[in-house]
Amino acid sequence: EVESEKYKIQEKVYSLERKVKEKENIIKELEEKLKQSIARIDSNKQKTTSVKTARNINTTTPKAVVVTREPSFSSRPISAKTTKSPIFSRTSTPLKPNLKPVLSNEAKNNTNKTEKM
């Protein structure tokens, strides 16, 4: 009887030792994964910091630049599809302004001389 009890106890001890070794291996694996995760998080923190710096630099630049230009009379008329203004329609023709060429003083003097002759 004592031998059988002793054998049962030894069996339990061996099985418990095996379980302890398995748990130790699991703990080692988890510690390794934790180290890798910490390293990954640290590398992501560095990237995030640089992105934040870039964003701060961008806030000093203008968000949008408004560009205005004089209308070109040589271009096609704007169709009613693109504008809501009642001034423009599909049948309207582009307005032709009565523009006279602007001459410099020298050119004006030359034209006056030719007219006098």
C-alpha positions in Angstrom: 0.0 0.0 0.0 2.7 2.4 1.0 4.5 1.7 -2.3 1.4 2.4 -4.4 0.8 5.6 -2.5 4.5 6.6 -3.0 4.1 5.8 -6.7 0.9 7.9 -7.0 2.6 10.8 -5.3 5.7 10.6 -7.5 3.4 10.6 -10.6 1.6 13.7 -9.4 5.0 15.4 -8.7 6.2 14.6 -12.2 2.9 15.8 -13.8 3.1 19.0 -11.8 6.7 19.6 -12.7 5.7 19.1 -16.4 2.9 21.7 -16.0 5.3 24.1 -14.3 7.8 23.8 -17.2 4.9 24.4 -19.7 3.8 27.5 -17.8 7.4 28.7 -17.6 7.7 28.3 -21.4 4.4 30.2 -21.9 5.7 33.0 -19.6 8.9 33.2 -21.6 6.9 33.4 -24.9 4.6 36.1 -23.5 7.6 38.1 -22.2 9.2 38.0 -25.7 5.9 39.1 -27.3 5.7 41.9 -24.7 9.2 43.1 -25.6 8.3 43.1 -29.3 5.1 45.0 -28.7 6.9 47.6 -26.6 9.5 48.0 -29.3 6.8 48.4 -31.9 4.9 51.0 -29.8 8.1 53.0 -29.3 8.8 53.1 -33.0 5.2 54.2 -33.6 5.5 56.9 -31.0 8.6 58.3 -32.8 6.6 58.3 -36.1 3.7 60.0 -34.5 5.9 62.7 -33.0 7.3 63.5 -36.4 3.9 63.7 -38.0 2.7 66.1 -35.2 5.7 68.3 -35.9 4.9 68.3 -39.6 1.3 69.2 -38.8 2.4 72.1 -36.7 4.6 73.4 -39.5 1.6 73.2 -41.9 -0.7 75.2 -39.7 1.5 78.3 -40.3 0.9 78.1 -44.1 -2.4 79.4 -45.6 -5.1 76.8 -46.0 -6.3 78.2 -49.4 -5.2 80.8 -51.8 -7.8 82.8 -53.6 -6.9 83.5 -57.2 -8.7 86.2 -59.0 -8.4 87.0 -62.7 -9.9 89.3 -65.2 -12.4 87.6 -67.5 -11.0 86.7 -70.9 -13.3 87.9 -73.8 -11.6 85.6 -76.2 -12.7 82.5 -74.3 -15.9 80.7 -75.0 -19.0 81.9 -73.1 -19.8 80.1 -69.9 -22.7 77.7 -70.2 -25.8 77.8 -68.0 -24.9 74.4 -66.7 -21.8 75.7 -64.9 -23.3 78.9 -63.5 -26.5 79.8 -61.7 -26.4 83.4 -62.9 -29.2 84.4 -65.2 -26.8 86.6 -67.1 -25.3 83.7 -68.9 -27.3 81.4 -71.1 -26.6 79.0 -73.9 -27.7 81.3 -76.6 -25.9 84.4 -75.4 -22.8 85.6 -77.3 -19.7 86.8 -75.5 -19.6 90.5 -74.9 -17.1 92.4 -77.0 -15.9 95.5 -75.2 -15.1 98.7 -77.0 -11.4 98.7 -76.1 -9.0 101.1 -77.7 -5.3 100.3 -77.6 -3.4 102.2 -74.9 -0.5 104.0 -76.4 2.6 105.3 -74.7 3.3 109.0 -74.9 6.0 108.4 -77.5 3.5 106.4 -79.6 0.9 109.2 -79.2 3.4 111.8 -80.4 4.2 109.7 -83.4 0.6 109.3 -84.4 -0.1 113.0 -83.9 2.8 113.8 -86.3 1.5 111.4 -88.9 -2.0 112.9 -88.7 -0.6 116.4 -89.1 1.3 115.5 -92.2 
